[in-house]
Amino acid sequence: MTFTVPWRVLPVTAVVAAATLFAAPASAQQEALIRVDAVRVEPLKQTVPVLGRLVARRAGVVAARVQGPVVEILVEVGDRIEKDAVNAVLDRDRLTSQRDLRAAEVTEAEATLATANAEVRLRRQELARIEGLRKSPAFSKGIYEDKQLEVVMQKGELAKAAADLARTRAQLRLAEIALRDAEIRAPYAGVVTRRHTEVGAHVDVGDSVVSLVDDHSLEIEADVPAQRIGGLTPGAAVTFELGGVVRDATVRAAIPEENPLTRTRTVRFVPDLGEITDLAANRSVTIHVPAGKPRTVVTVHKDAVVSRKGRREVVVVVDGTAEIRPVRLGEAAGNRFEVIDGLVVGDLVVIRGNERLRSGQKVRYLQDAQG
């Protein structure tokens, strides 16, 4: 049984839609509303991830500069200390006595120098008196020459005394330095990572006392494949990921030495760590390094590319008409492809609605603002 609904009870929207449909011209029904994007020229900057690590620019062992028994250790593993902070103290009694002995030798040398100065003045006075008798019968040439020789000899004693004083003063300075070095200090601020000795142990010159790492002066070190080195010149900008945060870094140096087993070269980066916390030497970092030297290429949006029957095609809008065109593409650059053949700069390619378009079909389009 068939029921006929009077047109008066149809919804108004349905009536309007039906009227619009039957009233629309055939040409308007065949036009498709699409979105397009222009083929353009831009630099190709591909990157590849390389695993690196944080390294401390200053890290190592704090060693003893003098020998002696350890009487006190003032730091523990994990302590953060400032520059010149005392880590350990050696026995100072012997060094203090050596300093006092050198100070006494300086005093003695100063007295010897003063005596030598007085002797020189005395000999010069005697020589002057003899010269005053040169025109007198009492003048003796032999005595005069003897006094001249005595003056010369006494000047030699004065020079020797001056040299002895300089030597004893230098020895005193060395003794004072040794006494000061009995307090083993941090050469830079950092964190103590290891204690190499304990109270009561005897250390010689150069023996390790503590290990220290400066975690506030960190760099990134990465072993980069040799074929990727071309874009890593000093000062080049890269990005890195650490703890889910992406930040910038610059190349400080590429070491001109290649690992023959891995064919990689070590590169050092200066990172902008900003407010990143939980930093530690040897923590893993992902560096995004250039795949090669940047170059300028013609690119097309990835959404414009359609694969049909084993080949890549795009739909180009020419005078309001769709034109399917095969293309040859190169490397990917973000959300775009490098165009090797098939398109020129300025071509408008369809990026929305291209799957159902046919060659020769009339289209209306909106210019896309995305990259």
C-alpha positions as CSV (number, residue, x, y, z in Angstrom):
1,M,0.0,0.0,0.0
2,T,1.3,3.4,-0.9
3,F,0.8,6.5,1.2
4,T,1.0,9.9,-0.3
5,V,2.0,12.7,2.0
6,P,0.6,16.1,1.1
7,W,3.3,18.6,0.3
8,R,1.9,20.9,2.9
9,V,3.2,18.7,5.7
10,L,6.8,18.4,4.4
11,P,9.5,20.2,6.4
12,V,10.3,23.6,5.1
13,T,14.1,22.8,4.9
14,A,13.4,19.7,2.7
15,V,11.3,21.7,0.4
16,V,14.0,24.4,0.1
17,A,16.7,21.8,-0.5
18,A,14.7,20.0,-3.2
19,A,13.9,23.3,-4.9
20,T,17.6,24.3,-4.8
21,L,18.7,20.9,-6.2
22,F,16.3,21.0,-9.2
23,A,17.0,24.6,-9.9
24,A,20.8,24.4,-9.9
25,P,22.4,24.5,-13.3
26,A,24.2,21.3,-14.5
27,S,27.5,23.1,-14.8
28,A,27.4,24.2,-11.1
29,Q,26.7,20.6,-10.1
30,Q,29.9,19.4,-11.8
31,E,32.2,22.0,-10.2
32,A,34.1,20.8,-7.1
33,L,35.2,23.0,-4.2
34,I,38.8,22.1,-3.3
35,R,41.7,23.5,-1.4
36,V,45.0,24.2,-3.1
37,D,48.6,25.0,-2.2
38,A,51.4,26.5,-4.3
39,V,54.6,24.8,-5.4
40,R,57.4,26.9,-3.9
41,V,61.2,27.1,-3.4
42,E,62.6,26.6,0.1
43,P,65.7,25.4,1.8
44,L,65.9,21.7,2.4
45,K,67.1,21.0,6.0
46,Q,66.7,17.4,6.7
47,T,67.8,16.1,10.1
48,V,68.6,12.7,11.5
49,P,68.6,11.7,15.2
50,V,72.0,10.8,16.7
51,L,72.3,9.6,20.3
52,G,74.7,11.7,22.4
53,R,75.5,12.2,26.1
54,L,76.1,15.0,28.5
55,V,79.7,15.5,29.4
56,A,81.3,17.8,31.9
57,R,83.8,20.3,30.6
58,R,85.5,20.1,34.0
59,A,85.8,16.8,35.8
60,G,88.6,14.9,37.3
61,V,90.7,14.0,40.4
62,V,91.8,16.5,43.0
63,A,95.3,15.5,43.9
64,A,97.7,16.2,46.8
65,R,100.4,18.7,46.1
66,V,102.5,17.8,49.1
67,Q,103.1,14.6,51.0
68,G,102.0,13.8,54.5
69,P,99.4,11.9,56.6
70,V,95.7,12.9,56.2
71,V,94.3,14.3,59.4
72,E,90.9,15.5,58.3
73,I,88.5,15.0,55.3
74,L,85.7,17.6,55.1
75,V,83.5,16.3,52.3
76,E,81.4,13.3,51.5
77,V,80.3,11.8,48.2
78,G,77.5,13.8,46.8
79,D,78.5,17.1,48.5
80,R,78.3,20.2,46.3
81,I,81.3,22.4,47.1
82,E,82.4,25.9,45.9
83,K,85.7,26.8,44.3
84,D,88.6,26.9,46.8
85,A,86.6,24.9,49.4
86,V,88.8,22.7,51.6
87,N,88.4,19.0,50.8
88,A,91.0,17.5,53.1
89,V,93.8,18.6,55.5
90,L,97.2,17.0,55.8
91,D,99.4,17.1,58.9
92,R,100.9,20.6,59.1
93,D,103.5,20.2,62.0
94,R,106.4,19.2,59.8
95,L,105.6,21.8,57.1
96,T,105.2,24.5,59.8
97,S,108.7,23.7,61.1
98,Q,110.1,23.9,57.6
99,R,108.5,27.2,57.1
100,D,110.0,28.5,60.4
101,L,113.4,27.2,59.5
102,R,113.3,29.0,56.1
103,A,112.2,32.2,57.8
104,A,115.2,32.0,60.2
105,E,117.5,31.4,57.2
106,V,116.1,34.6,55.6
107,T,116.8,36.6,58.7
108,E,120.4,35.3,58.8
109,A,120.9,36.1,55.1
110,E,119.6,39.6,55.6
111,A,122.1,40.1,58.4
112,T,124.9,38.7,56.3
113,L,123.9,41.1,53.5
114,A,123.9,44.1,55.9
115,T,127.4,43.1,57.1
116,A,128.7,42.8,53.5
117,N,127.3,46.3,52.7
118,A,129.1,47.7,55.8
119,E,132.4,46.1,54.8
120,V,132.1,47.5,51.3
121,R,131.5,51.0,52.7
122,L,134.5,50.6,55.1
123,R,136.9,49.5,52.3
124,R,135.8,52.4,50.2
125,Q,136.4,54.9,53.0
126,E,139.9,53.5,53.5
127,L,140.6,53.7,49.8
128,A,139.4,57.3,49.8
129,R,141.8,58.3,52.7
130,I,144.8,56.7,50.8
131,E,143.8,58.6,47.6
132,G,143.9,61.8,49.7
133,L,147.6,61.1,50.4
134,R,148.4,60.7,46.8
135,K,150.5,64.0,46.7
136,S,152.0,63.3,50.2
137,P,155.3,61.5,50.9
138,A,153.2,59.1,53.1
139,F,151.4,57.8,50.0
140,S,152.2,54.2,49.2
141,K,151.2,52.9,45.8
142,G,151.3,49.3,47.0
143,I,148.9,49.9,49.9
144,Y,146.6,51.9,47.5
145,E,146.4,48.9,45.0
146,D,145.8,46.5,47.9
147,K,142.9,48.6,49.1
148,Q,141.5,48.7,45.5
149,L,141.6,44.9,45.4
150,E,140.0,44.6,48.8
151,V,137.1,46.8,47.6
152,V,136.6,44.5,44.6
153,M,136.7,41.4,46.7
154,Q,134.2,42.9,49.2
155,K,131.9,43.8,46.4
156,G,132.0,40.1,45.4
157,E,131.0,39.1,49.0
158,L,128.2,41.6,48.9
159,A,126.9,40.1,45.6
160,K,127.1,36.6,47.2
161,A,125.2,37.7,50.3
162,A,122.5,39.2,48.1
163,A,122.2,36.0,46.1
164,D,122.0,34.0,49.4
165,L,119.2,36.2,50.6
166,A,117.3,35.8,47.3
167,R,117.7,32.0,47.5
168,T,116.5,31.8,51.2
169,R,113.5,34.0,50.4
170,A,112.5,31.7,47.5
171,Q,112.9,28.7,49.8
172,L,110.7,30.5,52.4
173,R,108.0,31.1,49.7
174,L,108.2,27.4,48.7
175,A,107.7,26.4,52.4
176,E,104.8,28.7,52.7
177,I,103.2,27.3,49.6
178,A,103.7,23.8,50.9
179,L,102.1,24.7,54.2
180,R,99.1,26.2,52.3
181,D,98.9,23.1,50.1
182,A,98.4,21.0,53.2
183,E,94.8,22.2,52.8
184,I,93.6,20.4,49.7
185,R,91.1,22.8,47.9
186,A,88.7,22.4,45.1
187,P,90.0,24.0,41.9
188,Y,86.4,24.6,40.7
189,A,82.9,24.3,42.0
190,G,81.2,21.0,41.6
191,V,80.0,17.8,43.2
192,V,82.2,15.2,44.9
193,T,81.7,11.9,43.1
194,R,84.4,9.8,45.0
195,R,86.7,9.8,48.0
196,H,90.1,8.2,47.3
197,T,91.6,8.3,50.8
198,E,90.7,8.3,54.4
199,V,91.9,9.9,57.7
200,G,95.2,8.4,58.7
201,A,96.4,7.4,55.3
202,H,99.6,8.8,53.9
203,V,99.5,10.5,50.6
204,D,102.4,11.4,48.3
205,V,102.6,14.3,45.8
206,G,100.0,13.5,43.0
207,D,98.0,11.0,44.9
208,S,94.2,11.2,44.4
209,V,92.1,12.6,47.2
210,V,88.6,13.2,45.8
211,S,87.0,13.2,42.4
212,L,85.0,16.2,41.4
213,V,82.6,16.9,38.5
214,D,81.3,20.4,37.5
215,D,77.7,19.7,36.6
216,H,77.0,23.3,35.8
217,S,79.4,23.4,32.8
218,L,78.0,20.6,30.7
219,E,78.3,20.0,26.9
220,I,76.8,17.4,24.6
221,E,79.2,14.9,23.0
222,A,78.0,12.7,20.1
223,D,79.6,10.3,17.7
224,V,78.2,11.5,14.4
225,P,78.4,9.4,11.2
226,A,81.2,10.8,9.0
227,Q,78.8,11.4,6.1
228,R,76.7,13.8,8.3
229,I,79.6,16.0,9.3
230,G,79.3,18.4,6.4
231,G,76.6,20.5,8.0
232,L,78.2,20.6,11.5
233,T,80.5,23.6,11.2
234,P,81.4,25.5,14.3
235,G,78.5,27.8,15.3
236,A,75.9,25.7,13.3
237,A,72.5,25.5,15.1
238,V,70.9,22.2,15.9
239,T,68.2,21.0,18.3
240,F,68.3,18.3,21.0
241,E,65.8,16.4,23.1
242,L,66.4,15.8,26.8
243,G,63.7,14.5,29.2
244,G,61.0,15.2,26.6
245,V,62.1,18.8,26.2
246,V,63.4,20.1,22.8
247,R,66.0,22.9,23.0
248,D,68.6,24.5,20.9
249,A,72.4,23.9,20.8
250,T,75.3,25.1,18.7
251,V,78.3,23.2,17.4
252,R,81.5,24.1,19.3
253,A,83.9,21.7,17.6
254,A,84.1,18.7,15.4
255,I,87.1,16.6,16.3
256,P,89.2,15.7,13.2
257,E,89.6,12.1,14.1
258,E,87.5,9.3,12.8
259,N,86.8,6.0,14.5
260,P,87.8,3.3,11.9
261,L,85.4,0.8,13.4
262,T,82.2,2.9,13.5
263,R,83.2,5.5,10.9
264,T,82.0,8.3,13.2
265,R,83.6,11.5,14.5
266,T,83.2,13.1,17.8
267,V,81.3,16.4,17.8
268,R,80.9,18.7,20.8
269,F,77.8,20.9,21.2
270,V,77.1,23.8,23.6
271,P,73.5,23.3,24.8
272,D,70.9,25.8,26.0
273,L,69.8,23.8,29.1
274,G,67.6,26.6,30.4
275,E,65.6,25.5,33.4
276,I,66.2,21.8,32.8
277,T,66.9,20.1,36.1
278,D,68.1,16.6,37.0
279,L,71.3,17.1,34.9
280,A,74.0,14.5,35.1
281,A,77.2,13.6,33.2
282,N,76.7,10.8,30.7
283,R,73.0,11.2,30.6
284,S,71.6,10.3,27.1
285,V,70.6,13.1,24.7
286,T,69.1,12.9,21.2
287,I,70.7,15.4,18.8
288,H,69.0,16.2,15.5
289,V,71.9,16.8,13.1
290,P,71.6,17.9,9.5
291,A,71.5,15.0,7.0
292,G,73.9,17.1,4.9
293,K,74.6,20.6,3.8
294,P,71.4,22.7,3.4
295,R,70.3,23.3,-0.2
296,T,67.5,25.1,-2.0
297,V,64.8,22.9,-3.7
298,V,61.4,23.1,-5.3
299,T,58.8,21.5,-2.9
300,V,55.2,20.3,-3.0
301,H,52.9,19.6,-0.1
302,K,52.7,15.9,0.8
303,D,48.8,16.0,0.8
304,A,48.9,16.8,-2.9
305,V,50.6,13.5,-3.8
306,V,48.4,10.6,-4.8
307,S,49.6,7.1,-5.7
308,R,47.8,5.6,-8.7
309,K,48.9,2.4,-10.4
310,G,52.4,2.5,-9.0
311,R,53.2,6.0,-9.9
312,R,52.9,9.3,-8.1
313,E,50.5,12.0,-9.4
314,V,49.2,15.4,-8.4
315,V,46.2,17.4,-9.5
316,V,47.2,20.9,-10.9
317,V,44.6,23.6,-11.3
318,V,45.0,25.4,-14.6
319,D,42.5,28.1,-15.5
320,G,39.9,26.7,-13.1
321,T,40.3,23.2,-14.6
322,A,41.8,20.1,-12.9
323,E,44.8,18.5,-14.7
324,I,46.3,15.2,-13.4
325,R,50.1,15.3,-13.8
326,P,52.7,12.6,-13.0
327,V,55.6,13.8,-10.8
328,R,59.0,12.6,-9.8
329,L,59.8,13.3,-6.2
330,G,63.0,13.4,-4.1
331,E,63.6,13.6,-0.3
332,A,61.0,14.6,2.3
333,A,61.3,18.0,4.0
334,G,58.9,18.2,6.9
335,N,55.4,18.1,5.4
336,R,56.6,18.6,1.9
337,F,58.5,16.6,-0.8
338,E,61.3,17.8,-3.0
339,V,60.1,18.0,-6.7
340,I,62.6,16.6,-9.2
341,D,60.3,16.7,-12.3
342,G,56.7,17.5,-13.3
343,L,56.0,20.8,-11.5
344,V,57.4,24.3,-11.5
345,V,57.4,27.1,-8.9
346,G,53.9,28.7,-8.6
347,D,51.8,25.7,-9.8
348,L,48.6,25.4,-7.8
349,V,48.2,21.8,-6.6
350,V,45.1,20.3,-4.9
351,I,45.7,19.2,-1.4
352,R,42.0,18.6,-0.3
353,G,39.5,16.7,-2.5
354,N,42.1,15.6,-5.1
355,E,41.2,11.8,-4.8
356,R,37.9,12.1,-6.8
357,L,38.9,14.7,-9.4
358,R,39.2,13.9,-13.1
359,S,41.2,15.7,-15.7
360,G,39.3,18.5,-17.3
361,Q,36.9,18.8,-14.4
362,K,36.0,22.4,-13.5
363,V,36.9,23.4,-9.9
364,R,36.5,26.2,-7.5
365,Y,39.3,26.5,-4.9
366,L,40.4,28.1,-1.7
367,Q,44.1,29.0,-1.3
368,D,45.6,27.1,1.5
369,A,47.5,29.0,4.1
370,Q,49.4,26.1,5.7
371,G,53.1,25.3,4.9
